[in-house]
Amino acid sequence: MTRMGIGLQMYTLRDVTAVDFEGTLRKVAALGYEGVEFAGYGGIEAERMRDLLQELGLKAIGSHIGLHLLEGNLENEIAYLKTIGAKYAICPWLPQEARDADAWRSHLVKFEQYGKRFREEGIAFAYHNHDFEFEVELDGQVVFDALYDRISPEYLQVEMDIGWVQYSGIDPVSYVKKYAGRLPLLHLKDFRSGEKGKQIDTVELGRGDLPLEAVIEAASESSVEWIIVEQDVCANPPLESVATSIEWLKNHYLSKFE
């Protein structure tokens, strides 16, 4: 089994970082996370963020960059990523009004353009799914698959959110294998009450319904670089939740490399 990096999507801790971004990063490092994926930078300048990450021994995996920022602030986003040494820029979500088939046809064109620009700067562009990418079709093909069929891997990589994949009624293990070699980033998310049409109930790793160990094994065999913990909503205090999740990973994955 290949040793993958263990990262955290900082969106999970948004309520905590809103109070103390730097202090929260210190706590994330102390828990044993090896990298972080950003969803905003808390107003911290890029040089300061770079120095802080170096001090803490945290790698900058990449950042979730909203569609409005890709459209209106692309060059500044590139500059920030390059300063902190991040390899990935990820479009994380689309607003409700931008999810029909016609909108997706436009996104396909724009995503390729963004991907080309990021690639010029040594950054890989990726897309992070929810469930709605499996609800709309382009010429008989669900949007999730159409994205990657119609845009070259040079310009668009996969960041698969495995929780949303299972929530959408798709076998997560087979889908990881389907995108082997194009899937550098895997969001490891567990949930309960995952019936389609019901609100997703995200929980700490090991406390939900996903076959996490099988998913991790498939990821290891599929050239995944980073397993990234993300919990959309935490019933427990967020720092406690991410501590629980990394302890699960230490016991069920990292212990295999000791």
N, C-alpha and C positions, 0 to 999 in steps of 0.2 A: 504494500500500500504506500502510495506517495504521500509525503508530508506536505500538507497544504497550510498556508498561513491562516491565522485566526484573527478576523477583524470585527469591528463593530460599526454599524451604521448609526451615526450620531443623532439621527432623527429620533431614535428611541429615547434619547435623553434630552429632548428639546425643552422640557419644562425646567430641567436642572441647568442646562447650559444658558438658558435665558437669565438666570441669576448669576452664574459664575462659570464662564466657558473654560477659562484656563484651569481653574480648580477641578472642574469635571474631567478634563483631559488627564490630569494627574491621577485621579482616582481610576480612570479607565486603564491607564498604564499599570497601576499598582495591582489591579485585578488579574493582569496577565495577558490582556489583549495585545496583539503584536502590531496591529494596524488599525487605522480608522478611515471610514468613508464619510465625507462631510455632506451636509445638507444645509449649507450656509456656514459662515465663518464667525458669527458673533461680533462682527465689526472689527476683528483683529486683522491688522495689516499682514500682508503675505510674509514679509521678512521676519516679523515676530512669530508668526505661526511656524515657519520653517525652523527657527531656532528653538522654539518650545518643543516641537516634535523631536528634534535631534536630542535635546536634553533628556526627554522622557524615553527615548528608544522606541518611539512609535513611527511606523511607516505611514506615509500618506498614500493610501490606495487610490483614491480618486474623489470625485465629488458628484453628487446629484445636482444637476443644473436644470432649472425649470425652463419650459418652452419659451417663456417670455424673455428669459435671460439669453437663451441661445439666439433668439431673434434680435434682441436689442443690445446685448452686452458681450458678444462673443469674444472679442479681442481681450477685454479685461479678464474674462474667465480663463482664457488661455494663459495669460500672463501670471495669474495667481497660481494655477496648477503647475506651471513650469517652475515658479519660485519655490514652491513647497516640495517639488520633486514627485508629483503625482503622475501616474501612468494612464489613468482612466477618467474620462468625462462621460457621465451617464444622464440620459434623459429619463427622469423617474416617473412621469405621470403626465396625463393629458386632461385638460378640463372637459367637462361633460359635453360642451358644445363643439368640441373638436374631435369627436370619436366616430362620426358616421363614415360611410364608405368614401364619400367625396373628400372629406377632410383627410382621411388616411392616404388617399392618392397624392394629395399635396404634401403630406408629411414624408412620404417616401422620397420625393424629390428633394425636400429640404434636408432630410436626414443624411442623404448621400452628400450633399454640399457641406454640411457640418463635418461629416466624417472625413472628407477630403481636407478640409482646413485643419482639423485637429491632427490628422496624419502628417501634414506638412511640418507640424511642430513636435512630432514625436509622441503624440498622445493618441490613445485609442478611444474611439467613440462607441458607446454601448447604449442599449435600451433596457430598461427595467420594467417588467410586466406587472400588471394586476390581473383582474379577471376579465376586464372588458375587451382585451385583445383576442379573446376566444369567443366573443359574442357577435362580432362583425366579420363578414366575409368579403373578400375581393376576388371576383371571378371564381367562386366556389371554394376558396381557400381561406381558412381563418387568418385574421390579420397577423397573429403571432408568427405563423409560418410564412406568410407572404412577405413580411418584413425582411426575413433572412434569405428568402429565395430571390428577391428582387434587388437587394442591395449586396454588393460584394463584401466578403469578410474583411477586406482591406479597410472598409469604411464603416462597418457596423458589426460590433461584437454583441454577444448575448450576456446580459446579467439576468439570470433566471431567479425569480422569487418562487421558491419551491412550495411555499405555503399557498400562494395564490394559484399555482398550477393544480395542486390537489383539490383546492376549493372549487376549481372549475371542472372537476370531474375527470381529470386526466391523471394517469399513473405517473407519479413524479420520477420514479427510477428510470422508466423507459424514456421519458422526455429528456432527462439528463444525458442518457446514452445517445439519444438522437442528435444532440448538439455537441457531442464530443469534439474537441479540437477548436470549437468556436465559443466556448463557454469559460472564460477566465474567472468570472465572478459568480458565486452562487450565494444567494440570500437564503440562509437557513432559518426558517420560521416554522414554529409549531402552533397549532390551534386546536380548539375543541368546537363542537357544534358546527361542523363544516358543511352542512347540507346546503346545496346550491339554493340561492335565494334568501338564505338567512344570514344575519350579520355574522361576520367572521369574529371569532373570539380568540385573539392571539394570546398565547401563554408562553411561559418559560420553556426552554428546550427540555424534552423528556416528559412534559406534563400534558401533551396533547395527543393527537391521533396519527401524526405522520410517522412513516417508517424511517426514522432519522438515520439509523445505522446503515441501512441499505442505501439510502440516498448518499451518505458520505462515501461509502465504498464505490458507488457508481461515479461519484464526482472525482474520486482519486484516480479512477481508471479513465477519466475523460479529459485530463489535462487542465482541470480546474486549479487556479492559482490560489484563490482566497475563498474560504468559507466566511461569510459575513453574517453575523448575528443581527437580526432586526426584529423588533416587536412593535407592531403598530400602536397598540394601546396596552399599557401595563396596569393590571389591577393592583399590584403591589408597588411600593416605591420603585421608580425606574432603575436606580442604581442597584437596588436589591435584586431586581429581575435580571439585569445583565450579569450580576455576580452569580446567580443561580445557573444561568445558561452557560457561562464559561466553566463552571464547576462540572456541569454535565459533560461538556466537551473534554475536559481534562480526564474524566473518569472513563468515557466511552470512546475517545479517539486519541487524544494526546498520550495517554498512558501506554499506547501500543508502540511508542517510539522511545520509551525510556529504557 
